Amino acid sequence: MTWQASAPSNIALIKYMGKIGTGNVSSNASLSYTLNHLKTFVEIQTHNSVQDIWEPLALAGQPTPPISQKGQERFLKHFSLLKEKLNLKGSFTVRSNNNFPSDCGLASSASSFAALTLTAYQVAKEQNPQIDLTLTALADLSRQGSGSSCRSLFSPWSIWDVRGARDVDLPYKDLIHQVVVISDQIKAVSSSEAHKKISTSLLASERTGRAERRLQDLLLAIKNEDWKKSYELIWADFWDMHALFETSAPPFGYMSAGSLKVLRIAQQTWESENDGPWITMDAGPNVHLLYRRDQRDLAQRLQTEISSHFRVLTNL
Ligand code: DP6
């Protein structure tokens, strides 16, 4: 038998950075916008051998790139946790693939762990029709595979705090997204390692409070449709996270000359027009830009300018 599900990626506007104890418990609340055009598809199939295995999933129009040995182990480790928690019987082939290029250095852990969790739940429903978990309970399971994945179960806005992950009703439900691919190299420091390393920064102990305050301010700004105030808070939060990286002992970082070039191009529209995209970066060199639908022309203009230097993936 075969079961399938998919899940989107998400971009955090208030970042999850820093963990408490085990199981990817975040030391601060985070808020994300769901990227429904960047998805992972997962298929689970019963098989006869004892061990679960991973294979690339064939998707129309997509190559079938292998994931690293380490990546496969992490994925299957989460699958065994899901098997235990959802009481799944049997051995399985787990297949996965993304509808976005795997060679562009885009984080796929959020979409892939969320998709794996949702597909395992399909298996559980087949094997035990009584099972009835809420999306927040499933998000809690997904979080244990990769923290940011718990936000991918909700759309378009998702909040993750001590109560778990859930959707939040906010305006700007249909944003234009561009991710500028500055580098497709594997990161020297993964985001999972970054969560640990930043505890050596003197700025880390106050991070929880800063993120919380910024989150409350951002929720209010978005509710009031104050695009500029939201931009300022989103800008401040990704720099706050990158400052944690650069003030760790030893310091590490992801910002490259290319990232700065794109940040300045996007920032200039704010200077010249008092309007522009929301700008953010994850634990990597790529730059994410979000626009309101009425900023389509601006998005198109920036896309043309930036595309002469870098690859841009978009839902424009
Ligand atoms: C910078 O979810 O990748 O993207 O829980 O160890 O899998 P693990 O970490 P991960 O961390 C993502 C960090 C971030 C910010 C965010 O998405 O909130």
py3Dmol code that shows the C-alpha trace and the ligand (Angstrom):
import py3Dmol

protein = """\
ATOM      1  CA  MET A   1       0.000   0.000   0.000  1.00  0.00           C
ATOM      2  CA  THR A   2       1.065   3.575  -0.619  1.00  0.00           C
ATOM      3  CA  TRP A   3       0.254   6.820   1.172  1.00  0.00           C
ATOM      4  CA  GLN A   4       1.097  10.346   0.070  1.00  0.00           C
ATOM      5  CA  ALA A   5       1.081  13.856   1.502  1.00  0.00           C
ATOM      6  CA  SER A   6       2.867  17.129   0.946  1.00  0.00           C
ATOM      7  CA  ALA A   7       3.732  20.179   3.017  1.00  0.00           C
ATOM      8  CA  PRO A   8       4.978  23.669   2.208  1.00  0.00           C
ATOM      9  CA  SER A   9       8.053  25.479   3.400  1.00  0.00           C
ATOM     10  CA  ASN A  10       7.764  28.607   5.522  1.00  0.00           C
ATOM     11  CA  ILE A  11       9.760  31.756   6.102  1.00  0.00           C
ATOM     12  CA  ALA A  12      10.046  33.039   9.666  1.00  0.00           C
ATOM     13  CA  LEU A  13       9.626  36.773  10.193  1.00  0.00           C
ATOM     14  CA  ILE A  14      10.369  36.436  13.901  1.00  0.00           C
ATOM     15  CA  LYS A  15      13.021  33.737  14.007  1.00  0.00           C
ATOM     16  CA  TYR A  16      13.252  30.569  16.057  1.00  0.00           C
ATOM     17  CA  MET A  17      16.844  30.685  17.280  1.00  0.00           C
ATOM     18  CA  GLY A  18      18.019  28.893  20.411  1.00  0.00           C
ATOM     19  CA  LYS A  19      16.624  25.751  22.036  1.00  0.00           C
ATOM     20  CA  ILE A  20      15.857  24.573  25.557  1.00  0.00           C
ATOM     21  CA  GLY A  21      16.708  20.952  26.462  1.00  0.00           C
ATOM     22  CA  THR A  22      15.870  18.267  23.917  1.00  0.00           C
ATOM     23  CA  GLY A  23      13.155  17.777  21.284  1.00  0.00           C
ATOM     24  CA  ASN A  24      13.559  21.155  19.545  1.00  0.00           C
ATOM     25  CA  VAL A  25      11.841  23.224  22.212  1.00  0.00           C
ATOM     26  CA  SER A  26      12.337  26.823  21.100  1.00  0.00           C
ATOM     27  CA  SER A  27      13.655  29.377  23.544  1.00  0.00           C
ATOM     28  CA  ASN A  28      11.468  32.015  21.881  1.00  0.00           C
ATOM     29  CA  ALA A  29       8.160  32.353  20.074  1.00  0.00           C
ATOM     30  CA  SER A  30       8.265  32.694  16.282  1.00  0.00           C
ATOM     31  CA  LEU A  31       5.964  33.789  13.470  1.00  0.00           C
ATOM     32  CA  SER A  32       6.114  32.624   9.869  1.00  0.00           C
ATOM     33  CA  TYR A  33       4.490  33.053   6.497  1.00  0.00           C
ATOM     34  CA  THR A  34       3.840  29.783   4.661  1.00  0.00           C
ATOM     35  CA  LEU A  35       5.428  29.362   1.230  1.00  0.00           C
ATOM     36  CA  ASN A  36       2.823  27.306  -0.593  1.00  0.00           C
ATOM     37  CA  HIS A  37       4.791  27.320  -3.854  1.00  0.00           C
ATOM     38  CA  LEU A  38       7.777  25.516  -2.263  1.00  0.00           C
ATOM     39  CA  LYS A  39       6.687  22.033  -1.238  1.00  0.00           C
ATOM     40  CA  THR A  40       8.014  18.636  -0.272  1.00  0.00           C
ATOM     41  CA  PHE A  41       6.081  15.548  -1.401  1.00  0.00           C
ATOM     42  CA  VAL A  42       6.387  12.317   0.559  1.00  0.00           C
ATOM     43  CA  GLU A  43       5.233   8.808  -0.285  1.00  0.00           C
ATOM     44  CA  ILE A  44       5.307   5.897   2.151  1.00  0.00           C
ATOM     45  CA  GLN A  45       4.975   2.338   0.894  1.00  0.00           C
ATOM     46  CA  THR A  46       4.922  -0.951   2.774  1.00  0.00           C
ATOM     47  CA  HIS A  47       7.723  -3.381   1.944  1.00  0.00           C
ATOM     48  CA  ASN A  48       8.889  -6.796   3.077  1.00  0.00           C
ATOM     49  CA  SER A  49      12.412  -6.230   4.382  1.00  0.00           C
ATOM     50  CA  VAL A  50      13.035  -5.416   8.052  1.00  0.00           C
ATOM     51  CA  GLN A  51      14.602  -1.971   7.726  1.00  0.00           C
ATOM     52  CA  ASP A  52      12.906   1.226   6.632  1.00  0.00           C
ATOM     53  CA  ILE A  53      14.671   2.820   3.686  1.00  0.00           C
ATOM     54  CA  TRP A  54      14.657   6.200   1.946  1.00  0.00           C
ATOM     55  CA  GLU A  55      14.524   6.739  -1.811  1.00  0.00           C
ATOM     56  CA  PRO A  56      14.077   9.830  -3.984  1.00  0.00           C
ATOM     57  CA  LEU A  57      10.478  10.277  -5.147  1.00  0.00           C
ATOM     58  CA  ALA A  58       9.808  10.647  -8.882  1.00  0.00           C
ATOM     59  CA  LEU A  59       7.939  13.932  -9.472  1.00  0.00           C
ATOM     60  CA  ALA A  60       6.907  15.116 -12.939  1.00  0.00           C
ATOM     61  CA  GLY A  61       9.401  17.626 -14.289  1.00  0.00           C
ATOM     62  CA  GLN A  62      11.758  17.305 -11.312  1.00  0.00           C
ATOM     63  CA  PRO A  63      15.104  15.561 -11.061  1.00  0.00           C
ATOM     64  CA  THR A  64      15.413  12.901  -8.361  1.00  0.00           C
ATOM     65  CA  PRO A  65      18.434  14.039  -6.376  1.00  0.00           C
ATOM     66  CA  PRO A  66      19.654  11.856  -3.516  1.00  0.00           C
ATOM     67  CA  ILE A  67      19.835  13.423  -0.064  1.00  0.00           C
ATOM     68  CA  SER A  68      23.073  13.053   1.914  1.00  0.00           C
ATOM     69  CA  GLN A  69      23.639   9.996   4.109  1.00  0.00           C
ATOM     70  CA  LYS A  70      23.330  12.232   7.175  1.00  0.00           C
ATOM     71  CA  GLY A  71      20.118  13.741   5.807  1.00  0.00           C
ATOM     72  CA  GLN A  72      18.615  10.302   5.158  1.00  0.00           C
ATOM     73  CA  GLU A  73      19.520   9.132   8.666  1.00  0.00           C
ATOM     74  CA  ARG A  74      17.903  12.190  10.237  1.00  0.00           C
ATOM     75  CA  PHE A  75      14.763  11.734   8.129  1.00  0.00           C
ATOM     76  CA  LEU A  76      14.455   8.023   8.964  1.00  0.00           C
ATOM     77  CA  LYS A  77      15.154   8.737  12.642  1.00  0.00           C
ATOM     78  CA  HIS A  78      12.136  11.031  12.678  1.00  0.00           C
ATOM     79  CA  PHE A  79      10.147   8.359  10.870  1.00  0.00           C
ATOM     80  CA  SER A  80      10.975   5.832  13.610  1.00  0.00           C
ATOM     81  CA  LEU A  81       9.827   8.339  16.241  1.00  0.00           C
ATOM     82  CA  LEU A  82       6.579   8.768  14.281  1.00  0.00           C
ATOM     83  CA  LYS A  83       6.178   4.985  14.020  1.00  0.00           C
ATOM     84  CA  GLU A  84       6.532   4.702  17.772  1.00  0.00           C
ATOM     85  CA  LYS A  85       4.222   7.622  18.649  1.00  0.00           C
ATOM     86  CA  LEU A  86       1.584   6.723  16.046  1.00  0.00           C
ATOM     87  CA  ASN A  87       1.938   3.006  16.685  1.00  0.00           C
ATOM     88  CA  LEU A  88       2.654   2.089  13.051  1.00  0.00           C
ATOM     89  CA  LYS A  89       3.184  -1.589  12.260  1.00  0.00           C
ATOM     90  CA  GLY A  90       5.501  -2.848   9.511  1.00  0.00           C
ATOM     91  CA  SER A  91       8.468  -1.685   7.481  1.00  0.00           C
ATOM     92  CA  PHE A  92       8.346   0.931   4.812  1.00  0.00           C
ATOM     93  CA  THR A  93      10.047   2.648   1.910  1.00  0.00           C
ATOM     94  CA  VAL A  94       9.909   6.393   2.455  1.00  0.00           C
ATOM     95  CA  ARG A  95      10.266   8.511  -0.689  1.00  0.00           C
ATOM     96  CA  SER A  96      10.546  12.280  -0.847  1.00  0.00           C
ATOM     97  CA  ASN A  97      11.270  15.072  -3.273  1.00  0.00           C
ATOM     98  CA  ASN A  98      10.780  18.832  -3.514  1.00  0.00           C
ATOM     99  CA  ASN A  99       9.060  20.853  -6.235  1.00  0.00           C
ATOM    100  CA  PHE A 100      11.907  23.373  -5.982  1.00  0.00           C
ATOM    101  CA  PRO A 101      15.532  22.869  -6.982  1.00  0.00           C
ATOM    102  CA  SER A 102      17.472  20.983  -4.334  1.00  0.00           C
ATOM    103  CA  ASP A 103      20.716  22.606  -5.391  1.00  0.00           C
ATOM    104  CA  CYS A 104      19.779  26.145  -4.400  1.00  0.00           C
ATOM    105  CA  GLY A 105      20.643  26.000  -0.713  1.00  0.00           C
ATOM    106  CA  LEU A 106      17.012  26.503   0.314  1.00  0.00           C
ATOM    107  CA  ALA A 107      16.075  24.948   3.611  1.00  0.00           C
ATOM    108  CA  SER A 108      13.843  21.987   2.917  1.00  0.00           C
ATOM    109  CA  SER A 109      13.799  20.611   6.462  1.00  0.00           C
ATOM    110  CA  ALA A 110      10.602  22.510   7.386  1.00  0.00           C
ATOM    111  CA  SER A 111       8.626  21.193   4.410  1.00  0.00           C
ATOM    112  CA  SER A 112      10.153  17.715   4.447  1.00  0.00           C
ATOM    113  CA  PHE A 113       9.630  16.941   8.149  1.00  0.00           C
ATOM    114  CA  ALA A 114       6.090  18.351   8.014  1.00  0.00           C
ATOM    115  CA  ALA A 115       5.304  16.260   4.918  1.00  0.00           C
ATOM    116  CA  LEU A 116       6.774  13.132   6.525  1.00  0.00           C
ATOM    117  CA  THR A 117       4.679  13.674   9.655  1.00  0.00           C
ATOM    118  CA  LEU A 118       1.484  14.166   7.623  1.00  0.00           C
ATOM    119  CA  THR A 119       2.158  11.090   5.485  1.00  0.00           C
ATOM    120  CA  ALA A 120       2.898   8.921   8.541  1.00  0.00           C
ATOM    121  CA  TYR A 121      -0.423  10.119   9.950  1.00  0.00           C
ATOM    122  CA  GLN A 122      -2.151   8.848   6.777  1.00  0.00           C
ATOM    123  CA  VAL A 123      -0.630   5.421   7.490  1.00  0.00           C
ATOM    124  CA  ALA A 124      -1.782   5.626  11.131  1.00  0.00           C
ATOM    125  CA  LYS A 125      -5.352   6.450  10.065  1.00  0.00           C
ATOM    126  CA  GLU A 126      -5.385   3.408   7.799  1.00  0.00           C
ATOM    127  CA  GLN A 127      -4.012   1.087  10.484  1.00  0.00           C
ATOM    128  CA  ASN A 128      -6.057   2.572  13.310  1.00  0.00           C
ATOM    129  CA  PRO A 129      -9.216   4.365  12.055  1.00  0.00           C
ATOM    130  CA  GLN A 130      -9.970   5.604  15.631  1.00  0.00           C
ATOM    131  CA  ILE A 131      -6.942   7.871  15.683  1.00  0.00           C
ATOM    132  CA  ASP A 132      -7.894  11.542  15.659  1.00  0.00           C
ATOM    133  CA  LEU A 133      -5.108  14.065  16.179  1.00  0.00           C
ATOM    134  CA  THR A 134      -5.447  17.824  15.884  1.00  0.00           C
ATOM    135  CA  LEU A 135      -3.101  19.757  13.591  1.00  0.00           C
ATOM    136  CA  THR A 136      -1.464  21.228  16.714  1.00  0.00           C
ATOM    137  CA  ALA A 137      -0.771  17.682  18.003  1.00  0.00           C
ATOM    138  CA  LEU A 138       0.690  16.742  14.606  1.00  0.00           C
ATOM    139  CA  ALA A 139       2.753  19.930  14.611  1.00  0.00           C
ATOM    140  CA  ASP A 140       4.082  18.917  18.014  1.00  0.00           C
ATOM    141  CA  LEU A 141       5.237  15.602  16.528  1.00  0.00           C
ATOM    142  CA  SER A 142       6.739  17.326  13.495  1.00  0.00           C
ATOM    143  CA  ARG A 143       8.602  19.797  15.712  1.00  0.00           C
ATOM    144  CA  GLN A 144      10.555  16.910  17.203  1.00  0.00           C
ATOM    145  CA  GLY A 145      11.997  16.176  13.746  1.00  0.00           C
ATOM    146  CA  SER A 146      12.801  19.788  12.930  1.00  0.00           C
ATOM    147  CA  GLY A 147      11.568  22.779  14.923  1.00  0.00           C
ATOM    148  CA  SER A 148      10.598  25.073  12.061  1.00  0.00           C
ATOM    149  CA  SER A 149       8.531  22.294  10.418  1.00  0.00           C
ATOM    150  CA  CYS A 150       5.792  22.632  13.044  1.00  0.00           C
ATOM    151  CA  ARG A 151       4.817  25.995  11.544  1.00  0.00           C
ATOM    152  CA  SER A 152       4.402  24.449   8.060  1.00  0.00           C
ATOM    153  CA  LEU A 153       1.125  22.749   9.050  1.00  0.00           C
ATOM    154  CA  PHE A 154      -0.672  26.087   9.097  1.00  0.00           C
ATOM    155  CA  SER A 155      -1.271  28.619   6.357  1.00  0.00           C
ATOM    156  CA  PRO A 156      -0.842  31.393   5.450  1.00  0.00           C
ATOM    157  CA  TRP A 157       0.251  32.614   8.909  1.00  0.00           C
ATOM    158  CA  SER A 158       1.657  30.409  11.612  1.00  0.00           C
ATOM    159  CA  ILE A 159       2.700  31.144  15.148  1.00  0.00           C
ATOM    160  CA  TRP A 160       4.739  28.842  17.410  1.00  0.00           C
ATOM    161  CA  ASP A 161       5.026  29.558  21.100  1.00  0.00           C
ATOM    162  CA  VAL A 162       4.823  27.676  24.410  1.00  0.00           C
ATOM    163  CA  ARG A 163       1.276  26.574  23.523  1.00  0.00           C
ATOM    164  CA  GLY A 164       2.561  24.904  20.342  1.00  0.00           C
ATOM    165  CA  ALA A 165       2.065  25.852  16.691  1.00  0.00           C
ATOM    166  CA  ARG A 166      -1.233  27.114  15.304  1.00  0.00           C
ATOM    167  CA  ASP A 167      -2.621  29.407  12.667  1.00  0.00           C
ATOM    168  CA  VAL A 168      -3.177  33.062  13.335  1.00  0.00           C
ATOM    169  CA  ASP A 169      -5.665  35.193  11.454  1.00  0.00           C
ATOM    170  CA  LEU A 170      -3.781  38.140   9.984  1.00  0.00           C
ATOM    171  CA  PRO A 171      -4.142  40.337   6.907  1.00  0.00           C
ATOM    172  CA  TYR A 172      -1.774  39.982   3.945  1.00  0.00           C
ATOM    173  CA  LYS A 173      -2.901  36.441   3.201  1.00  0.00           C
ATOM    174  CA  ASP A 174      -1.563  36.370  -0.357  1.00  0.00           C
ATOM    175  CA  LEU A 175       1.965  37.742  -0.569  1.00  0.00           C
ATOM    176  CA  ILE A 176       4.423  37.632  -3.457  1.00  0.00           C
ATOM    177  CA  HIS A 177       7.589  35.808  -2.388  1.00  0.00           C
ATOM    178  CA  GLN A 178      11.030  35.885  -3.954  1.00  0.00           C
ATOM    179  CA  VAL A 179      14.048  34.043  -2.667  1.00  0.00           C
ATOM    180  CA  VAL A 180      17.327  35.254  -4.078  1.00  0.00           C
ATOM    181  CA  VAL A 181      19.725  32.347  -4.326  1.00  0.00           C
ATOM    182  CA  ILE A 182      23.068  33.844  -3.353  1.00  0.00           C
ATOM    183  CA  SER A 183      24.831  30.537  -2.906  1.00  0.00           C
ATOM    184  CA  ASP A 184      23.905  26.924  -3.452  1.00  0.00           C
ATOM    185  CA  GLN A 185      26.795  25.610  -1.354  1.00  0.00           C
ATOM    186  CA  ILE A 186      26.089  23.351   1.626  1.00  0.00           C
ATOM    187  CA  LYS A 187      26.276  25.518   4.722  1.00  0.00           C
ATOM    188  CA  ALA A 188      29.364  25.111   6.922  1.00  0.00           C
ATOM    189  CA  VAL A 189      27.148  25.455  10.017  1.00  0.00           C
ATOM    190  CA  SER A 190      23.677  23.886   9.791  1.00  0.00           C
ATOM    191  CA  SER A 191      20.781  25.690  11.473  1.00  0.00           C
ATOM    192  CA  SER A 192      20.590  22.845  14.030  1.00  0.00           C
ATOM    193  CA  GLU A 193      24.226  23.550  14.995  1.00  0.00           C
ATOM    194  CA  ALA A 194      23.607  27.305  14.983  1.00  0.00           C
ATOM    195  CA  HIS A 195      20.918  26.858  17.679  1.00  0.00           C
ATOM    196  CA  LYS A 196      23.600  25.350  19.952  1.00  0.00           C
ATOM    197  CA  LYS A 197      26.465  27.672  19.079  1.00  0.00           C
ATOM    198  CA  ILE A 198      24.616  30.900  19.797  1.00  0.00           C
ATOM    199  CA  SER A 199      24.407  30.037  23.508  1.00  0.00           C
ATOM    200  CA  THR A 200      28.030  31.281  23.690  1.00  0.00           C
ATOM    201  CA  SER A 201      26.982  34.805  22.655  1.00  0.00           C
ATOM    202  CA  LEU A 202      26.554  37.422  25.367  1.00  0.00           C
ATOM    203  CA  LEU A 203      23.470  38.564  23.447  1.00  0.00           C
ATOM    204  CA  ALA A 204      21.775  35.163  23.767  1.00  0.00           C
ATOM    205  CA  SER A 205      20.326  35.471  27.270  1.00  0.00           C
ATOM    206  CA  GLU A 206      18.193  38.490  26.309  1.00  0.00           C
ATOM    207  CA  ARG A 207      17.102  37.006  22.966  1.00  0.00           C
ATOM    208  CA  THR A 208      13.884  35.492  24.330  1.00  0.00           C
ATOM    209  CA  GLY A 209      12.669  38.858  25.609  1.00  0.00           C
ATOM    210  CA  ARG A 210      13.669  40.731  22.484  1.00  0.00           C
ATOM    211  CA  ALA A 211      11.953  38.216  20.191  1.00  0.00           C
ATOM    212  CA  GLU A 212       8.816  38.208  22.341  1.00  0.00           C
ATOM    213  CA  ARG A 213       8.536  41.985  22.335  1.00  0.00           C
ATOM    214  CA  ARG A 214       9.182  42.158  18.612  1.00  0.00           C
ATOM    215  CA  LEU A 215       6.591  39.429  17.993  1.00  0.00           C
ATOM    216  CA  GLN A 216       3.900  41.343  19.879  1.00  0.00           C
ATOM    217  CA  ASP A 217       4.819  44.556  18.029  1.00  0.00           C
ATOM    218  CA  LEU A 218       4.793  42.750  14.682  1.00  0.00           C
ATOM    219  CA  LEU A 219       1.427  41.085  15.291  1.00  0.00           C
ATOM    220  CA  LEU A 220      -0.013  44.509  16.051  1.00  0.00           C
ATOM    221  CA  ALA A 221       1.655  46.149  13.050  1.00  0.00           C
ATOM    222  CA  ILE A 222       0.379  43.445  10.681  1.00  0.00           C
ATOM    223  CA  LYS A 223      -3.130  43.628  12.190  1.00  0.00           C
ATOM    224  CA  ASN A 224      -3.061  47.389  11.604  1.00  0.00           C
ATOM    225  CA  GLU A 225      -1.764  46.773   8.073  1.00  0.00           C
ATOM    226  CA  ASP A 226       1.219  48.962   8.911  1.00  0.00           C
ATOM    227  CA  TRP A 227       3.501  47.548   6.198  1.00  0.00           C
ATOM    228  CA  LYS A 228       6.435  49.850   6.965  1.00  0.00           C
ATOM    229  CA  LYS A 229       6.464  49.210  10.718  1.00  0.00           C
ATOM    230  CA  SER A 230       6.265  45.471   9.943  1.00  0.00           C
ATOM    231  CA  TYR A 231       9.223  45.817   7.560  1.00  0.00           C
ATOM    232  CA  GLU A 232      11.291  47.502  10.306  1.00  0.00           C
ATOM    233  CA  LEU A 233      10.535  44.775  12.850  1.00  0.00           C
ATOM    234  CA  ILE A 234      11.206  41.935  10.370  1.00  0.00           C
ATOM    235  CA  TRP A 235      14.469  43.602   9.316  1.00  0.00           C
ATOM    236  CA  ALA A 236      15.539  44.002  12.961  1.00  0.00           C
ATOM    237  CA  ASP A 237      14.781  40.391  13.849  1.00  0.00           C
ATOM    238  CA  PHE A 238      16.886  38.763  11.160  1.00  0.00           C
ATOM    239  CA  TRP A 239      19.791  41.078  11.997  1.00  0.00           C
ATOM    240  CA  ASP A 240      19.315  40.209  15.674  1.00  0.00           C
ATOM    241  CA  MET A 241      19.725  36.530  14.742  1.00  0.00           C
ATOM    242  CA  HIS A 242      22.766  37.195  12.553  1.00  0.00           C
ATOM    243  CA  ALA A 243      24.280  39.285  15.363  1.00  0.00           C
ATOM    244  CA  LEU A 244      23.930  36.220  17.624  1.00  0.00           C
ATOM    245  CA  PHE A 245      25.914  34.205  15.059  1.00  0.00           C
ATOM    246  CA  GLU A 246      28.662  36.801  14.724  1.00  0.00           C
ATOM    247  CA  THR A 247      28.984  37.378  18.496  1.00  0.00           C
ATOM    248  CA  SER A 248      29.259  33.671  19.351  1.00  0.00           C
ATOM    249  CA  ALA A 249      32.562  32.263  20.530  1.00  0.00           C
ATOM    250  CA  PRO A 250      33.984  31.470  18.029  1.00  0.00           C
ATOM    251  CA  PRO A 251      31.947  33.656  15.692  1.00  0.00           C
ATOM    252  CA  PHE A 252      30.340  32.215  12.589  1.00  0.00           C
ATOM    253  CA  GLY A 253      28.121  33.706   9.922  1.00  0.00           C
ATOM    254  CA  TYR A 254      26.306  33.388   6.623  1.00  0.00           C
ATOM    255  CA  MET A 255      26.240  36.936   5.299  1.00  0.00           C
ATOM    256  CA  SER A 256      28.164  37.239   2.031  1.00  0.00           C
ATOM    257  CA  ALA A 257      28.955  40.139  -0.288  1.00  0.00           C
ATOM    258  CA  GLY A 258      26.118  38.917  -2.521  1.00  0.00           C
ATOM    259  CA  SER A 259      23.635  38.935   0.382  1.00  0.00           C
ATOM    260  CA  LEU A 260      24.598  42.518   1.247  1.00  0.00           C
ATOM    261  CA  LYS A 261      24.267  43.584  -2.375  1.00  0.00           C
ATOM    262  CA  VAL A 262      20.677  42.287  -2.542  1.00  0.00           C
ATOM    263  CA  LEU A 263      19.805  43.699   0.891  1.00  0.00           C
ATOM    264  CA  ARG A 264      20.935  47.143  -0.303  1.00  0.00           C
ATOM    265  CA  ILE A 265      19.023  46.884  -3.612  1.00  0.00           C
ATOM    266  CA  ALA A 266      15.832  46.011  -1.712  1.00  0.00           C
ATOM    267  CA  GLN A 267      16.456  48.641   0.969  1.00  0.00           C
ATOM    268  CA  GLN A 268      16.943  51.373  -1.623  1.00  0.00           C
ATOM    269  CA  THR A 269      13.317  51.086  -2.711  1.00  0.00           C
ATOM    270  CA  TRP A 270      12.361  52.005   0.846  1.00  0.00           C
ATOM    271  CA  GLU A 271      14.661  55.027   0.728  1.00  0.00           C
ATOM    272  CA  SER A 272      13.473  56.280  -2.645  1.00  0.00           C
ATOM    273  CA  GLU A 273       9.773  55.359  -2.483  1.00  0.00           C
ATOM    274  CA  ASN A 274       9.031  55.021   1.237  1.00  0.00           C
ATOM    275  CA  ASP A 275       7.698  51.579   0.313  1.00  0.00           C
ATOM    276  CA  GLY A 276       9.323  48.277  -0.521  1.00  0.00           C
ATOM    277  CA  PRO A 277       9.379  44.570   0.256  1.00  0.00           C
ATOM    278  CA  TRP A 278       9.672  42.913   3.623  1.00  0.00           C
ATOM    279  CA  ILE A 279      13.239  41.598   3.752  1.00  0.00           C
ATOM    280  CA  THR A 280      14.559  38.654   5.750  1.00  0.00           C
ATOM    281  CA  MET A 281      17.268  35.987   5.807  1.00  0.00           C
ATOM    282  CA  ASP A 282      17.446  32.590   7.481  1.00  0.00           C
ATOM    283  CA  ALA A 283      20.626  30.870   8.700  1.00  0.00           C
ATOM    284  CA  GLY A 284      22.106  31.069   5.218  1.00  0.00           C
ATOM    285  CA  PRO A 285      23.197  33.647   2.620  1.00  0.00           C
ATOM    286  CA  ASN A 286      19.931  33.707   0.619  1.00  0.00           C
ATOM    287  CA  VAL A 287      17.637  36.731   0.830  1.00  0.00           C
ATOM    288  CA  HIS A 288      13.850  36.439   1.044  1.00  0.00           C
ATOM    289  CA  LEU A 289      11.601  39.277  -0.147  1.00  0.00           C
ATOM    290  CA  LEU A 290       7.836  39.515   0.419  1.00  0.00           C
ATOM    291  CA  TYR A 291       5.513  41.965  -1.338  1.00  0.00           C
ATOM    292  CA  ARG A 292       1.839  42.855  -1.180  1.00  0.00           C
ATOM    293  CA  ARG A 293      -0.081  41.944  -4.337  1.00  0.00           C
ATOM    294  CA  ASP A 294      -0.476  45.655  -5.196  1.00  0.00           C
ATOM    295  CA  GLN A 295       3.346  45.879  -5.307  1.00  0.00           C
ATOM    296  CA  ARG A 296       3.475  43.538  -8.306  1.00  0.00           C
ATOM    297  CA  ASP A 297       5.210  46.077 -10.557  1.00  0.00           C
ATOM    298  CA  LEU A 298       7.839  46.765  -7.918  1.00  0.00           C
ATOM    299  CA  ALA A 299       8.382  43.015  -7.440  1.00  0.00           C
ATOM    300  CA  GLN A 300       8.796  42.654 -11.190  1.00  0.00           C
ATOM    301  CA  ARG A 301      11.265  45.547 -11.329  1.00  0.00           C
ATOM    302  CA  LEU A 302      13.416  44.195  -8.506  1.00  0.00           C
ATOM    303  CA  GLN A 303      13.233  40.713  -9.986  1.00  0.00           C
ATOM    304  CA  THR A 304      14.631  42.026 -13.296  1.00  0.00           C
ATOM    305  CA  GLU A 305      17.424  43.911 -11.530  1.00  0.00           C
ATOM    306  CA  ILE A 306      18.396  41.097  -9.179  1.00  0.00           C
ATOM    307  CA  SER A 307      18.099  38.344 -11.813  1.00  0.00           C
ATOM    308  CA  SER A 308      21.030  39.840 -13.711  1.00  0.00           C
ATOM    309  CA  HIS A 309      23.220  38.842 -10.734  1.00  0.00           C
ATOM    310  CA  PHE A 310      21.469  35.914  -9.019  1.00  0.00           C
ATOM    311  CA  ARG A 311      18.860  33.201  -9.502  1.00  0.00           C
ATOM    312  CA  VAL A 312      15.451  34.156  -8.098  1.00  0.00           C
ATOM    313  CA  LEU A 313      12.688  31.680  -7.260  1.00  0.00           C
ATOM    314  CA  THR A 314       9.249  33.261  -7.003  1.00  0.00           C
ATOM    315  CA  ASN A 315       5.493  32.816  -7.058  1.00  0.00           C
ATOM    316  CA  LEU A 316       5.152  36.140  -8.949  1.00  0.00           C
TER     317      LEU A 316
END
"""
ligand_1 = """\
18
DP6
C 16.997 30.266 11.023
O 14.136 24.226 12.237
O 16.237 24.141 10.847
O 15.363 29.020 9.850
O 14.956 22.375 14.899
O 17.381 21.904 14.576
O 15.756 21.382 12.730
P 16.090 22.272 13.911
O 16.347 23.736 13.313
P 15.595 24.464 12.149
O 15.898 25.998 12.500
C 15.431 27.006 11.662
C 16.018 28.291 12.076
C 15.734 29.451 11.148
C 14.648 30.366 11.722
C 13.231 29.852 11.651
O 12.856 29.156 10.695
O 12.467 30.225 12.560
"""
view = py3Dmol.view(width=600, height=400)
view.addModel(protein, "pdb")
view.setStyle({"model": 0}, {"cartoon": {"style": "trace"}})
view.addModel(ligand_1, "xyz")
view.setStyle({"model": 1}, {"stick": {}})
view.zoomTo()
view.show()
